[in-house]
């Protein structure tokens, strides 16, 4: 009689167990948390989100801080200095700094470009941010990096440089002299062409050759 009761209970409870199991299997699982944008990520390391342009397509970040950022295309942003962004930017993300940086350059003297090796901020945060170019640390106002900016497709033209320098770019003679002087930056030595920042016309884009 006891065996019959156990068997009867089993047959009564088995459908219930089956229904519960199916419900668990069919219930939707929680979707994975969305990947934070690079603009959300930078402030977590004490860095302003506007260090990168608004054209970031994707990024990767390893556990040791090594990262790679992919932009839509190379471009430029006017901060205190004109900054060039390559399509791929790599480096190591640390609290308050980016080291081993590749893919960002800063313009000086209107036609020379220098690699930015490191970017850092003060901890605790201050009003300054520092760009390291070789052994030189350039102190900039951090406020200009708080907003994510759009990127330009090209650098300044010679005419724009002259305007920014308050030089009368309509002076044909002045432009002719300046263009010819800058042409000496490129020369050929035993068939090997060496040069940078060559300007061949008033509307030439000033950047590395």
URQUI-V948795 format. One record per residue. RES is the residue in three letters. OMEGA is omega in radians with two decimals (none if undefined). Layout:
# URQUI-V948795
<<RES/OMEGA> <RES/OMEGA>>
This chain:
# URQUI-V948795
<<UNK/3.12> <UNK/3.14> <UNK/-3.14> <UNK/-3.13> <UNK/3.12> <UNK/3.14> <UNK/3.13> <UNK/3.12> <UNK/-3.14> <UNK/-3.12> <UNK/3.09> <UNK/-3.06> <UNK/-3.08> <UNK/3.10> <UNK/3.13> <UNK/3.08> <UNK/-3.14> <UNK/3.13> <UNK/3.13> <UNK/-3.14> <UNK/3.13> <UNK/3.14> <UNK/3.12> <UNK/-3.12> <UNK/-3.07> <UNK/-3.11> <UNK/-3.11> <UNK/3.09> <UNK/-3.13> <UNK/3.13> <UNK/3.11> <UNK/3.14> <UNK/-3.14> <UNK/3.12> <UNK/3.12> <UNK/3.07> <UNK/3.12> <UNK/3.12> <UNK/3.03> <UNK/-3.06> <UNK/-3.06> <UNK/3.13> <UNK/3.09> <UNK/3.08> <UNK/3.10> <UNK/-3.08> <UNK/-3.14> <UNK/-3.08> <UNK/-3.11> <UNK/3.05> <UNK/-3.13> <UNK/3.13> <UNK/-3.09> <UNK/-3.05> <UNK/3.12> <UNK/3.09> <UNK/-3.08> <UNK/3.06> <UNK/3.01> <UNK/3.13> <UNK/3.14> <UNK/-3.10> <UNK/-3.13> <UNK/3.07> <UNK/3.10> <UNK/-3.09> <UNK/3.00> <UNK/3.13> <UNK/3.11> <UNK/3.08> <UNK/3.08> <UNK/-3.13> <UNK/3.06> <UNK/-3.11> <UNK/-3.03> <UNK/3.03> <UNK/3.08> <UNK/2.92> <UNK/2.99> <UNK/3.02> <UNK/3.05> <UNK/-3.09> <UNK/3.12> <UNK/3.09> <UNK/3.04> <UNK/-3.14> <UNK/3.08> <UNK/3.14> <UNK/-3.13> <UNK/3.11> <UNK/3.10> <UNK/-3.09> <UNK/3.10> <UNK/3.08> <UNK/3.11> <UNK/-3.12> <UNK/2.94> <UNK/-3.12> <UNK/-3.13> <UNK/-3.02> <UNK/3.06> <UNK/3.04> <UNK/3.08> <UNK/3.11> <UNK/3.10> <UNK/-3.10> <UNK/3.03> <UNK/3.09> <UNK/3.01> <UNK/-3.12> <UNK/3.11> <UNK/-3.12> <UNK/-3.11> <UNK/3.10> <UNK/3.01> <UNK/-3.06> <UNK/-3.07> <UNK/3.01> <UNK/-3.14> <UNK/3.06> <UNK/3.07> <UNK/3.01> <UNK/-0.02> <UNK/-3.03> <UNK/3.07> <UNK/3.14> <UNK/-3.02> <UNK/3.00> <UNK/-3.01> <UNK/3.02> <UNK/3.12> <UNK/3.09> <UNK/-3.04> <UNK/3.13> <UNK/-3.09> <UNK/3.02> <UNK/-3.14> <UNK/-3.12> <UNK/-3.12> <UNK/3.08> <UNK/-3.05> <UNK/-3.07> <UNK/-3.10> <UNK/3.14> <UNK/-3.10> <UNK/-3.13> <UNK/3.09> <UNK/-3.03> <UNK/3.01> <UNK/-3.09> <UNK/3.03> <UNK/-3.12> <UNK/-3.07> <UNK/3.11> <UNK/3.14> <UNK/2.97> <UNK/3.10> <UNK/-3.14> <UNK/3.12> <UNK/3.09> <UNK/3.14> <UNK/3.10> <UNK/3.14> <UNK/-3.13> <UNK/-3.12> <UNK/3.08> <UNK/3.12> <UNK/-3.08> <UNK/3.07> <UNK/3.11> <UNK/-3.07> <UNK/-3.10> <UNK/3.14> <UNK/-3.14> <UNK/-3.13> <UNK/3.14> <UNK/-3.10> <UNK/3.13> <UNK/-3.12> <UNK/3.08> <UNK/-3.11> <UNK/3.11> <UNK/3.13> <UNK/3.09> <UNK/3.09> <UNK/3.13> <UNK/3.13> <UNK/-3.14> <UNK/-3.11> <UNK/3.08> <UNK/-3.13> <UNK/-3.12> <UNK/3.14> <UNK/3.09> <UNK/3.08> <UNK/3.06> <UNK/-3.08> <UNK/3.09> <UNK/-3.11> <UNK/3.08> <UNK/-3.09> <UNK/-3.11> <UNK/3.11> <UNK/3.07> <UNK/-3.09> <UNK/3.08> <UNK/-3.08> <UNK/3.05> <UNK/none>>
